[in-house]
Amino acid sequence: MKKLGLWIALAAMIGSVAVAETPEIVPMLQQGTREVVIEGEYQFDSAIGPVTDLLVSYGYFFRDYFEVGGRLGLYNDDFSTDYRIGGFTEYNFYIDSRFVPFVGADIGWFIFDPDVPGFDSENTMFAGASGGVKYFLSSNIALSAKYTLLWSEEKVFYEGDKIKDTDHRLRVGMRFYF
C-alpha cells in the first residue's frame, strides 16, 4: 500500500510539471556526459521496523545513451545494517520526449551485517536487472522511477519473516547530469 502511495505521489509530481508551459528540452544523454544519482526508499512501518534504503551512483556516458558507473548503497532496519558496492550499466531509449525509458544491469558485493544474535554476517556477490523511466525537468535534472530485481549467492534479503536470495524493489530518485 505504501508503494502505491509513492507511485501516486510521483505521478502527481510528474503530471504537475508536465502541465506547466515549458520550452522543449533535449536530455543530456550524449557521449561524455556524467551523471550523479541519489535514489532509494523509506518505509515508516514494516515487519522489521523502519526501513531506509539509499543508493548513490556516479556514471559516465561512454556512448550516446549508454552509461557505465559505480554505486554505493546502505540499507538499515531493526534487523540489520547492510552495505553494497558495485558497478552498473544503463541504456536509455531516447524517444524525443521528456520521458526516457531505460534498462540496466548491476553487479557487486553485498555485506549483510545482522543486529540479531544467532545470525552471522555474510559477504556475497549480487547481480541485478532493472527497468524504469526518467522524466527530465530540464536538460540536466531528471526524476526517475525504476523496478529492480536482485539475485545473490547467499540468502541476505528479507521478505516478511523470510530471508531469501532474491529481492525486488521500486526505487525513486533524482538524477543530475553535467
C-alpha contacts under 8 A as a table, 3 or more apart, distances in Angstrom:
res1	aa1	res2	aa2	distance
1	M	4	L	5.12
1	M	5	G	6.51
2	K	5	G	5.07
2	K	6	L	6.29
2	K	43	Q	7.56
3	K	6	L	4.91
3	K	7	W	6.24
3	K	170	L	7.59
4	L	7	W	5.10
4	L	8	I	6.23
5	G	8	I	5.05
5	G	9	A	6.15
6	L	9	A	5.15
6	L	10	L	6.16
7	W	10	L	5.09
7	W	11	A	6.05
8	I	11	A	5.09
8	I	12	A	6.12
9	A	12	A	5.11
9	A	13	M	6.27
10	L	13	M	5.14
10	L	14	I	6.19
11	A	14	I	5.14
11	A	15	G	5.84
12	A	15	G	5.00
12	A	16	S	5.99
13	M	16	S	5.33
13	M	17	V	6.35
14	I	17	V	5.28
14	I	18	A	6.03
14	I	135	Y	7.16
15	G	18	A	5.01
15	G	19	V	6.24
16	S	19	V	5.41
16	S	20	A	6.72
17	V	20	A	5.38
17	V	137	L	7.44
18	A	21	E	7.87
25	I	98	R	7.20
25	I	138	S	6.42
25	I	139	S	5.69
26	V	96	D	7.78
26	V	98	R	7.71
26	V	139	S	5.50
27	P	98	R	7.26
27	P	136	F	6.60
27	P	138	S	7.27
27	P	139	S	4.34
27	P	140	N	6.50
28	M	33	T	6.71
28	M	139	S	5.63
28	M	140	N	5.90
28	M	177	Y	6.50
28	M	178	F	7.75
29	L	33	T	6.50
29	L	61	F	7.03
29	L	64	D	5.98
29	L	65	Y	5.08
29	L	66	F	7.85
29	L	92	N	7.78
30	Q	33	T	5.89
30	Q	61	F	6.58
30	Q	63	R	6.70
30	Q	64	D	4.24
30	Q	65	Y	6.03
31	Q	61	F	4.93
31	Q	62	F	5.21
31	Q	63	R	4.44
31	Q	64	D	4.58
31	Q	65	Y	7.35
31	Q	66	F	7.88
32	G	60	Y	6.63
32	G	61	F	5.41
32	G	62	F	6.08
32	G	63	R	7.46
33	T	60	Y	6.00
33	T	61	F	5.38
33	T	177	Y	6.67
33	T	178	F	5.86
34	R	58	Y	7.36
34	R	59	G	5.63
34	R	60	Y	4.51
34	R	61	F	6.30
34	R	177	Y	5.64
34	R	178	F	5.40
35	E	57	S	7.89
35	E	58	Y	5.68
35	E	59	G	5.04
35	E	60	Y	6.35
35	E	175	R	6.70
35	E	176	F	5.52
35	E	177	Y	4.50
35	E	178	F	6.50
36	V	56	V	7.41
36	V	57	S	5.68
36	V	58	Y	4.69
36	V	59	G	6.57
36	V	175	R	5.83
36	V	176	F	5.23
36	V	177	Y	6.61
37	V	55	L	7.82
37	V	56	V	5.61
37	V	57	S	4.97
37	V	58	Y	6.49
37	V	173	G	6.92
37	V	174	M	5.89
37	V	175	R	4.55
37	V	176	F	6.44
38	I	54	L	7.47
38	I	55	L	5.97
38	I	56	V	4.80
38	I	57	S	6.71
38	I	173	G	5.51
38	I	174	M	5.54
38	I	175	R	6.64
39	E	54	L	5.97
39	E	55	L	5.34
39	E	56	V	6.60
39	E	171	R	6.35
39	E	172	V	5.50
39	E	173	G	3.85
39	E	174	M	6.39
40	G	52	T	7.73
40	G	53	D	5.22
40	G	54	L	4.38
40	G	55	L	5.83
40	G	171	R	5.23
40	G	172	V	5.91
40	G	173	G	6.46
41	E	51	V	7.89
41	E	52	T	6.21
41	E	53	D	5.27
41	E	54	L	6.64
41	E	170	L	7.86
41	E	171	R	6.10
41	E	172	V	6.99
42	Y	50	P	7.45
42	Y	51	V	5.52
42	Y	52	T	4.75
42	Y	53	D	6.33
43	Q	46	S	6.41
43	Q	50	P	5.59
43	Q	51	V	4.98
43	Q	52	T	6.76
44	F	49	G	7.44
44	F	50	P	4.82
44	F	51	V	6.71
45	D	48	I	7.85
45	D	49	G	5.51
45	D	50	P	5.11
45	D	51	V	7.57
46	S	49	G	5.03
46	S	50	P	6.01
46	S	51	V	7.10
47	A	160	G	6.09
47	A	161	D	7.57
48	I	51	V	7.60
48	I	77	D	6.36
48	I	78	D	5.69
48	I	79	F	6.36
48	I	160	G	7.76
49	G	77	D	5.87
49	G	78	D	5.28
49	G	79	F	7.97
50	P	77	D	5.63
50	P	78	D	6.94
51	V	75	Y	7.38
51	V	76	N	5.78
51	V	77	D	4.68
51	V	78	D	7.81
52	T	74	L	7.78
52	T	75	Y	5.66
52	T	76	N	5.23
52	T	77	D	6.61
53	D	73	G	7.48
53	D	74	L	5.89
53	D	75	Y	4.44
53	D	76	N	6.57
54	L	73	G	5.67
54	L	74	L	5.35
54	L	75	Y	6.47
55	L	71	R	6.82
55	L	72	L	5.75
55	L	73	G	4.35
55	L	74	L	6.58
56	V	71	R	5.74
56	V	72	L	5.42
56	V	73	G	6.42
57	S	69	G	7.03
57	S	70	G	5.70
57	S	71	R	4.27
57	S	72	L	6.44
58	Y	69	G	5.50
58	Y	70	G	5.58
58	Y	71	R	6.55
59	G	67	E	6.19
59	G	68	V	5.39
59	G	69	G	3.88
59	G	70	G	6.44
60	Y	67	E	5.38
60	Y	68	V	5.61
60	Y	69	G	6.06
61	F	64	D	6.50
61	F	65	Y	6.76
61	F	66	F	5.49
61	F	67	E	4.16
61	F	68	V	6.55
62	F	66	F	6.40
62	F	67	E	6.07
62	F	68	V	7.33
63	R	66	F	5.24
63	R	67	E	7.15
65	Y	91	Y	5.73
65	Y	92	N	4.96
65	Y	93	F	7.04
65	Y	94	Y	7.42
66	F	89	T	7.45
66	F	90	E	5.96
66	F	91	Y	4.65
66	F	92	N	6.49
67	E	89	T	5.43
67	E	90	E	5.20
67	E	91	Y	6.41
68	V	87	G	7.41
68	V	88	F	5.68
68	V	89	T	4.28
68	V	90	E	6.58
69	G	87	G	5.61
69	G	88	F	5.40
69	G	89	T	6.41
70	G	85	I	7.60
70	G	86	G	5.73
70	G	87	G	4.30
70	G	88	F	6.05
71	R	84	R	7.97
71	R	85	I	5.76
71	R	86	G	5.32
71	R	87	G	5.80
71	R	88	F	7.11
72	L	83	Y	7.62
72	L	84	R	5.77
72	L	85	I	4.69
72	L	86	G	6.74
73	G	83	Y	5.55
73	G	84	R	4.91
73	G	85	I	6.40
74	L	81	T	7.38
74	L	82	D	5.88
74	L	83	Y	4.77
74	L	84	R	6.64
75	Y	80	S	7.93
75	Y	81	T	5.72
75	Y	82	D	5.01
75	Y	83	Y	6.34
76	N	79	F	7.82
76	N	80	S	5.92
76	N	81	T	4.42
76	N	82	D	6.34
77	D	80	S	5.64
77	D	81	T	6.54
78	D	115	D	7.50
79	F	114	P	5.83
79	F	115	D	5.40
79	F	116	V	6.19
80	S	112	F	7.33
80	S	113	D	5.59
80	S	114	P	3.99
80	S	115	D	4.89
80	S	116	V	7.44
81	T	112	F	7.02
81	T	113	D	5.52
81	T	114	P	6.40
81	T	115	D	7.31
82	D	110	F	7.37
82	D	111	I	5.58
82	D	112	F	4.79
82	D	113	D	5.50
82	D	114	P	7.78
83	Y	110	F	5.95
83	Y	111	I	5.12
83	Y	112	F	6.83
84	R	108	G	7.07
84	R	109	W	5.60
84	R	110	F	4.45
84	R	111	I	6.05
85	I	108	G	5.68
85	I	109	W	5.49
85	I	110	F	6.79
86	G	106	D	7.11
86	G	107	I	5.63
86	G	108	G	3.78
86	G	109	W	6.08
87	G	106	D	5.85
87	G	107	I	5.58
87	G	108	G	6.12
88	F	104	G	7.08
88	F	105	A	5.59
88	F	106	D	4.38
88	F	107	I	6.45
89	T	104	G	5.47
89	T	105	A	5.47
89	T	106	D	6.72
90	E	102	F	6.65
90	E	103	V	5.64
90	E	104	G	4.14
90	E	105	A	6.64
91	Y	102	F	5.53
91	Y	103	V	5.54
91	Y	104	G	6.31
92	N	100	V	6.51
92	N	101	P	6.02
92	N	102	F	4.36
92	N	103	V	6.81
93	F	100	V	5.98
93	F	101	P	5.50
93	F	102	F	5.87
94	Y	97	S	7.20
94	Y	100	V	5.53
94	Y	101	P	7.32
95	I	99	F	7.75
95	I	100	V	6.72
97	S	100	V	6.81
98	R	134	K	7.80
98	R	135	Y	5.45
98	R	136	F	5.05
98	R	137	L	7.56
99	F	133	V	6.53
99	F	134	K	5.62
99	F	135	Y	4.63
99	F	136	F	6.62
100	V	133	V	5.48
100	V	134	K	5.06
100	V	135	Y	6.45
100	V	136	F	7.95
101	P	131	G	7.56
101	P	132	G	5.72
101	P	133	V	4.17
101	P	134	K	6.27
102	F	131	G	5.68
102	F	132	G	5.47
102	F	133	V	5.89
102	F	134	K	7.67
103	V	129	A	7.61
103	V	130	S	5.65
103	V	131	G	4.28
103	V	132	G	6.53
104	G	129	A	5.70
104	G	130	S	5.03
104	G	131	G	6.20
105	A	127	A	7.46
105	A	128	G	5.50
105	A	129	A	4.45
105	A	130	S	6.23
106	D	126	F	7.90
106	D	127	A	5.39
106	D	128	G	4.75
106	D	129	A	6.26
107	I	125	M	7.48
107	I	126	F	5.65
107	I	127	A	4.33
107	I	128	G	6.36
108	G	125	M	5.71
108	G	126	F	5.42
108	G	127	A	6.58
109	W	123	N	7.07
109	W	124	T	5.78
109	W	125	M	4.59
109	W	126	F	6.06
110	F	123	N	5.71
110	F	124	T	5.24
110	F	125	M	5.99
110	F	126	F	6.63
111	I	121	S	7.42
111	I	122	E	5.96
111	I	123	N	4.59
111	I	124	T	6.61
112	F	121	S	5.48
112	F	122	E	4.99
112	F	123	N	6.17
112	F	156	V	6.33
113	D	120	D	7.42
113	D	121	S	4.76
113	D	122	E	6.78
114	P	117	P	7.97
114	P	119	F	6.29
114	P	120	D	6.88
114	P	121	S	6.23
116	V	119	F	6.20
122	E	154	E	7.64
122	E	156	V	7.61
124	T	152	S	6.59
124	T	153	E	5.89
124	T	154	E	6.22
125	M	152	S	5.80
125	M	153	E	5.99
126	F	150	L	6.76
126	F	151	W	5.52
126	F	152	S	4.21
126	F	153	E	6.61
127	A	150	L	5.77
127	A	151	W	5.41
127	A	152	S	6.51
128	G	148	T	6.95
128	G	149	L	5.48
128	G	150	L	4.18
128	G	151	W	6.07
129	A	148	T	5.88
129	A	149	L	5.47
129	A	150	L	6.66
130	S	146	K	6.56
130	S	147	Y	5.50
130	S	148	T	4.29
130	S	149	L	6.23
131	G	146	K	5.46
131	G	147	Y	5.62
131	G	148	T	6.83
132	G	144	S	7.29
132	G	145	A	5.58
132	G	146	K	3.88
132	G	147	Y	6.14
133	V	144	S	5.79
133	V	145	A	5.71
133	V	146	K	6.42
134	K	142	A	6.00
134	K	143	L	5.60
134	K	144	S	4.29
134	K	145	A	6.63
135	Y	142	A	5.23
135	Y	143	L	5.18
135	Y	144	S	6.24
136	F	139	S	6.37
136	F	140	N	7.41
136	F	141	I	5.83
136	F	142	A	4.09
136	F	143	L	6.46
137	L	140	N	7.82
137	L	141	I	5.67
137	L	142	A	5.45
137	L	143	L	7.33
138	S	141	I	5.33
138	S	142	A	7.03
139	S	142	A	7.98
139	S	177	Y	7.99
140	N	175	R	7.99
140	N	176	F	5.72
140	N	177	Y	4.63
140	N	178	F	6.59
141	I	174	M	7.30
141	I	175	R	5.67
141	I	176	F	4.78
141	I	177	Y	6.32
142	A	174	M	5.85
142	A	175	R	5.05
142	A	176	F	6.66
143	L	172	V	7.48
143	L	173	G	5.85
143	L	174	M	4.79
143	L	175	R	6.28
144	S	172	V	5.51
144	S	173	G	5.12
144	S	174	M	6.15
144	S	175	R	7.20
145	A	170	L	7.13
145	A	171	R	5.65
145	A	172	V	4.42
145	A	173	G	6.53
146	K	170	L	5.76
146	K	171	R	5.38
146	K	172	V	6.59
147	Y	168	H	7.18
147	Y	169	R	5.77
147	Y	170	L	4.60
147	Y	171	R	6.41
148	T	168	H	5.43
148	T	169	R	5.26
148	T	170	L	6.38
148	T	171	R	7.54
149	L	166	T	7.25
149	L	167	D	5.72
149	L	168	H	4.36
149	L	169	R	6.70
150	L	166	T	5.49
150	L	167	D	5.12
150	L	168	H	6.25
151	W	165	D	5.86
151	W	166	T	4.55
151	W	167	D	6.70
152	S	155	K	7.01
152	S	156	V	7.51
152	S	165	D	5.24
152	S	166	T	6.39
153	E	165	D	6.69
154	E	164	K	7.90
154	E	165	D	5.64
155	K	163	I	5.71
155	K	164	K	4.56
155	K	165	D	4.11
155	K	166	T	7.65
156	V	163	I	6.00
156	V	164	K	6.04
156	V	165	D	5.97
157	F	163	I	5.33
157	F	164	K	5.12
157	F	165	D	6.07
157	F	166	T	6.47
157	F	167	D	6.01
158	Y	161	D	7.01
158	Y	162	K	5.75
158	Y	163	I	4.58
158	Y	164	K	6.22
158	Y	167	D	7.76
159	E	162	K	5.34
159	E	163	I	6.32
159	E	164	K	7.21
164	K	167	D	7.42
